[in-house]
Amino acid sequence: MEAMPIHPREREANKRTILGMLETTPATVARHMEPAQPAEPLSDIDFDWHPQPLSRAMGTRRSFRWSVLVAAAVLGGLALVAVQVLVTVPQKRADARRIEYHAALDAYEPALIAYAAAPVPSDPVALAAFSSATTAFAEVARADLPTVIPLLPIGPIEELRPARSEMLAMVDTAEAILADLASATAYREAAADILAFPFLPTQAPEELIDPAARAIAKMQTDSEIAYEALDDDPLFAAYRSRVAEAIDALPEWADRYLLSLRRGEVEATTALVAEFQARTALANAELEAAVADVDAAAAALIPDLLAGLEEARIKLG
């Protein structure tokens, strides 16, 4: 593009402006000049300078990046979808857990009904089935409630707490029953080795007396070991007391029995056998009484479990 011609007046004005700028600008300060040295003449300056117009290509132009706009729109849509999904997460998790609770209650109910119909709560078969069902039920009830991302609404999950609390109360009751019955079972198993007298003859030849003495000594050792293994459950305190009395009296009784057996005193030997059998019977009677109390307490709690089951269902909705 050709430069536009400059008017003489404009040229003269430019010249004065440029000369004025040169006179006021300390351009030669840094160069030392002798006092008598004449100033250098200014070189010929082109006073015909005129600003060149900008090309159209350099003009201001706003450009749009459509890829950025599309990406922003996609990200915005994804964010909206994510928010909607996250908001529904608590409800979905609550619904899934509610289904699990209903299934656990439905599975536990037949076990409770069957246990209530057992001859006694300490019945081994009924007790084993009830224990297994309680373990499965407790696993569901004790599982932590579902968790969600912080700041999300957890109202649907919080609504499960009352039903879960009712189920946990049921578990506590059932496990208390099982603990008492487990203790009763342990005592009954121990009783098989406590004061378990061998055959005690009222008369016997000499060669059978020493074997009888050894059998009584073994019975005493077995009784002491089994007795020491018993816990201190207060429900069975009376039984433990009877057993302790019998074990303490056993050495003196064995001496009298074996002496009467050697002498052939059938009547005295028979009385001694009856005496110790009575001690054993008293101990066993205390044991059965304690077990009966445990059975009665367990039977009284089973209706509470059934009521709790229905209450949990109501709270689940």
VMD Tcl script that draws the C-alpha trace (Angstrom):
set ca {
  {0.00 0.00 0.00}
  {1.53 3.40 -1.05}
  {2.11 6.10 1.55}
  {-0.13 9.11 1.29}
  {1.68 12.36 0.22}
  {2.38 14.75 3.08}
  {1.42 18.40 2.89}
  {4.28 20.93 3.23}
  {2.65 22.38 6.34}
  {2.55 18.97 7.99}
  {6.18 18.41 6.99}
  {7.21 21.71 8.58}
  {5.26 20.91 11.75}
  {6.87 17.47 12.01}
  {10.29 19.03 11.56}
  {9.74 21.51 14.39}
  {8.45 18.77 16.68}
  {11.36 16.46 16.03}
  {13.97 19.24 16.37}
  {12.39 20.30 19.63}
  {12.57 16.76 20.97}
  {16.23 16.48 19.98}
  {17.09 19.77 21.69}
  {15.46 18.75 24.95}
  {16.73 15.16 25.01}
  {20.20 14.69 26.67}
  {21.33 12.28 24.00}
  {24.91 13.48 23.92}
  {25.51 13.80 27.64}
  {27.35 10.51 27.84}
  {29.89 11.58 25.14}
  {32.64 14.00 26.28}
  {33.19 17.03 24.00}
  {35.93 19.61 24.10}
  {34.78 23.17 24.82}
  {36.04 24.47 21.48}
  {34.72 21.48 19.53}
  {31.83 22.54 17.28}
  {28.60 20.60 17.47}
  {28.12 17.97 14.89}
  {25.59 18.91 12.26}
  {22.41 16.93 12.33}
  {22.11 14.42 9.64}
  {19.37 14.80 7.19}
  {16.17 13.54 8.76}
  {13.24 12.31 6.89}
  {10.51 14.65 7.93}
  {8.10 13.07 5.54}
  {7.20 10.19 7.93}
  {3.55 9.38 8.10}
  {1.90 6.60 10.13}
  {1.05 3.60 8.04}
  {-2.51 2.32 8.24}
  {-2.99 -1.16 9.71}
  {-3.77 -3.99 7.41}
  {-7.27 -5.42 7.57}
  {-5.74 -8.71 8.61}
  {-4.42 -7.03 11.76}
  {-7.74 -5.56 12.70}
  {-9.59 -6.56 15.82}
  {-11.51 -9.75 15.34}
  {-13.35 -11.94 18.01}
  {-13.07 -15.64 17.43}
  {-15.10 -18.40 19.12}
  {-13.71 -21.83 20.03}
  {-16.69 -24.11 19.57}
  {-14.82 -27.09 21.07}
  {-14.54 -25.26 24.40}
  {-18.24 -24.42 24.40}
  {-19.20 -28.02 23.58}
  {-16.89 -29.38 26.31}
  {-18.35 -26.98 28.86}
  {-21.87 -28.02 27.92}
  {-21.00 -31.71 28.21}
  {-19.34 -31.20 31.58}
  {-22.30 -29.25 32.83}
  {-24.65 -32.03 31.75}
  {-22.50 -34.65 33.42}
  {-22.38 -32.60 36.62}
  {-26.17 -32.35 36.64}
  {-26.55 -36.07 36.12}
  {-23.98 -36.77 38.85}
  {-25.84 -34.58 41.33}
  {-29.12 -36.32 40.54}
  {-27.51 -39.73 40.96}
  {-25.82 -38.79 44.24}
  {-29.05 -37.43 45.64}
  {-30.77 -40.77 44.97}
  {-27.94 -42.88 46.47}
  {-29.16 -42.66 50.11}
  {-32.66 -43.72 49.12}
  {-31.40 -46.66 47.05}
  {-29.12 -47.87 49.82}
  {-31.85 -47.49 52.41}
  {-34.26 -49.48 50.24}
  {-31.70 -52.26 49.78}
  {-31.07 -52.48 53.52}
  {-34.80 -52.44 54.26}
  {-35.17 -55.48 52.01}
  {-32.37 -57.23 53.92}
  {-34.06 -56.47 57.25}
  {-37.40 -57.84 56.06}
  {-35.69 -60.99 54.77}
  {-33.87 -61.49 58.09}
  {-37.08 -61.10 60.08}
  {-38.92 -63.49 57.77}
  {-36.17 -66.10 58.18}
  {-35.98 -65.70 61.96}
  {-39.71 -66.01 62.62}
  {-40.03 -69.77 61.85}
  {-37.01 -70.47 64.05}
  {-38.64 -68.62 66.94}
  {-41.93 -70.43 66.47}
  {-40.18 -73.81 66.34}
  {-38.16 -73.01 69.44}
  {-41.28 -71.95 71.32}
  {-42.81 -75.34 70.47}
  {-39.80 -77.35 71.73}
  {-40.33 -79.60 74.78}
  {-37.96 -77.38 76.78}
  {-35.64 -74.57 75.65}
  {-32.63 -76.62 76.73}
  {-33.55 -79.43 74.34}
  {-30.29 -80.05 72.43}
  {-31.83 -80.24 68.95}
  {-34.10 -77.20 69.41}
  {-31.29 -75.25 71.05}
  {-28.87 -75.91 68.19}
  {-31.39 -74.73 65.58}
  {-32.25 -71.62 67.59}
  {-28.58 -70.77 68.10}
  {-27.84 -71.04 64.36}
  {-30.82 -68.85 63.43}
  {-29.86 -66.24 66.03}
  {-26.31 -66.05 64.69}
  {-27.56 -65.36 61.15}
  {-30.07 -62.79 62.40}
  {-27.50 -61.01 64.55}
  {-25.12 -60.68 61.60}
  {-27.71 -58.67 59.67}
  {-28.87 -56.59 62.63}
  {-25.36 -55.63 63.74}
  {-24.12 -54.60 60.31}
  {-23.47 -50.86 60.16}
  {-26.02 -48.74 58.39}
  {-25.10 -47.74 54.81}
  {-22.76 -44.79 54.43}
  {-22.92 -42.01 51.86}
  {-20.77 -39.12 50.70}
  {-20.68 -36.32 53.32}
  {-23.24 -33.54 52.91}
  {-25.65 -35.80 51.04}
  {-29.12 -36.12 52.60}
  {-29.27 -39.23 54.81}
  {-32.90 -39.05 55.85}
  {-33.87 -42.38 54.22}
  {-31.02 -44.15 56.01}
  {-31.82 -42.53 59.36}
  {-35.37 -43.87 59.04}
  {-33.94 -47.40 59.44}
  {-32.55 -46.75 62.93}
  {-35.73 -47.49 64.94}
  {-36.21 -50.87 63.27}
  {-32.53 -51.69 63.64}
  {-32.64 -50.79 67.33}
  {-35.58 -53.16 67.80}
  {-33.69 -55.94 66.01}
  {-30.61 -55.35 68.15}
  {-32.75 -55.60 71.28}
  {-34.03 -58.94 70.00}
  {-30.45 -60.12 69.48}
  {-29.52 -59.13 73.03}
  {-32.47 -61.07 74.44}
  {-31.79 -64.14 72.32}
  {-28.10 -64.16 73.19}
  {-28.91 -63.85 76.91}
  {-31.11 -66.95 76.57}
  {-28.37 -68.79 74.71}
  {-25.72 -67.81 77.25}
  {-27.78 -69.19 80.15}
  {-28.63 -72.34 78.25}
  {-25.00 -72.81 77.21}
  {-24.05 -72.69 80.87}
  {-26.73 -75.25 81.66}
  {-25.45 -77.50 78.89}
  {-21.88 -77.19 80.17}
  {-22.99 -78.16 83.68}
  {-24.90 -81.15 82.39}
  {-21.88 -82.31 80.40}
  {-19.63 -81.86 83.43}
  {-22.07 -83.79 85.61}
  {-21.37 -86.89 83.51}
  {-17.86 -86.94 85.00}
  {-18.74 -85.74 88.52}
  {-19.52 -88.42 91.11}
  {-19.92 -90.94 88.33}
  {-19.59 -94.03 90.54}
  {-18.53 -97.31 89.01}
  {-20.32 -100.49 89.89}
  {-20.07 -100.83 93.69}
  {-20.64 -104.39 94.91}
  {-21.95 -105.03 98.41}
  {-19.81 -108.15 98.61}
  {-16.87 -109.33 96.56}
  {-13.95 -111.77 96.76}
  {-10.61 -110.44 97.95}
  {-9.11 -110.23 94.47}
  {-11.81 -107.72 93.39}
  {-11.37 -105.33 96.31}
  {-8.20 -103.65 95.01}
  {-9.71 -103.05 91.54}
  {-12.74 -101.51 93.28}
  {-10.41 -99.22 95.27}
  {-8.67 -98.08 92.09}
  {-12.02 -97.42 90.39}
  {-13.15 -95.25 93.33}
  {-9.83 -93.34 93.29}
  {-10.19 -92.64 89.56}
  {-13.77 -91.48 90.05}
  {-12.57 -89.07 92.73}
  {-9.85 -87.62 90.47}
  {-12.26 -87.21 87.55}
  {-14.81 -85.51 89.80}
  {-12.26 -83.03 91.14}
  {-11.03 -82.10 87.64}
  {-14.57 -81.61 86.30}
  {-15.60 -79.62 89.38}
  {-12.66 -77.22 89.05}
  {-13.66 -76.55 85.44}
  {-17.12 -75.28 86.42}
  {-17.74 -71.54 86.21}
  {-19.19 -69.48 89.05}
  {-22.65 -69.03 87.55}
  {-24.92 -68.13 90.53}
  {-27.77 -70.16 89.03}
  {-25.78 -73.34 89.77}
  {-24.34 -72.37 93.15}
  {-26.46 -74.97 95.01}
  {-25.24 -77.73 92.70}
  {-21.61 -76.76 93.16}
  {-22.09 -76.76 96.92}
  {-23.52 -80.30 96.90}
  {-20.70 -81.55 94.69}
  {-18.04 -79.97 96.90}
  {-19.52 -81.63 99.99}
  {-19.58 -85.03 98.28}
  {-15.99 -84.77 97.04}
  {-14.75 -83.73 100.49}
  {-16.51 -86.72 102.11}
  {-15.33 -89.20 99.47}
  {-11.90 -90.26 100.93}
  {-13.34 -91.13 104.37}
  {-16.34 -92.84 102.82}
  {-14.11 -94.93 100.51}
  {-12.07 -96.17 103.48}
  {-15.21 -97.33 105.33}
  {-16.68 -98.92 102.24}
  {-13.56 -100.90 101.33}
  {-13.10 -102.04 104.95}
  {-16.70 -103.30 105.12}
  {-16.22 -105.01 101.77}
  {-13.11 -106.83 103.01}
  {-14.89 -107.92 106.17}
  {-17.83 -109.17 104.19}
  {-20.23 -106.91 106.07}
  {-22.91 -106.89 103.43}
  {-25.42 -104.83 105.41}
  {-22.88 -102.12 106.26}
  {-21.55 -102.10 102.71}
  {-25.08 -101.76 101.31}
  {-25.78 -98.83 103.63}
  {-22.56 -97.10 102.60}
  {-23.39 -97.45 98.91}
  {-26.88 -96.03 99.52}
  {-25.36 -93.16 101.52}
  {-23.17 -92.00 98.69}
  {-25.82 -92.55 96.07}
  {-28.01 -90.19 98.10}
  {-25.27 -87.53 98.00}
  {-25.04 -87.92 94.24}
  {-28.82 -87.74 93.87}
  {-28.98 -84.51 95.88}
  {-26.32 -82.91 93.70}
  {-28.08 -83.99 90.50}
  {-31.41 -82.73 91.82}
  {-29.87 -79.29 92.37}
  {-28.51 -79.37 88.84}
  {-31.87 -80.26 87.30}
  {-33.60 -77.58 89.36}
  {-31.17 -74.96 88.08}
  {-31.64 -76.14 84.49}
  {-35.42 -76.00 84.94}
  {-35.13 -72.39 86.13}
  {-33.08 -71.54 83.04}
  {-35.68 -73.24 80.83}
  {-38.50 -71.32 82.49}
  {-36.70 -67.99 82.06}
  {-35.97 -68.75 78.41}
  {-39.57 -69.81 77.72}
  {-40.80 -66.55 79.25}
  {-38.60 -64.50 76.91}
  {-39.58 -66.18 73.65}
  {-42.90 -64.24 73.43}
  {-40.89 -61.05 73.84}
  {-38.81 -62.05 70.84}
  {-41.90 -62.67 68.73}
  {-43.36 -59.33 69.80}
  {-40.11 -57.58 68.98}
  {-40.15 -59.17 65.54}
  {-43.56 -57.69 64.77}
  {-42.54 -54.31 66.19}
  {-39.47 -54.25 63.95}
  {-41.66 -54.93 60.92}
  {-43.95 -52.05 61.84}
  {-41.01 -49.67 62.20}
  {-39.64 -50.76 58.84}
  {-42.92 -49.85 57.23}
}
mol new
graphics top color blue
foreach p $ca { graphics top sphere $p radius 0.5 }
foreach p [lrange $ca 0 end-1] q [lrange $ca 1 end] { graphics top cylinder $p $q radius 0.2 }
display resetview
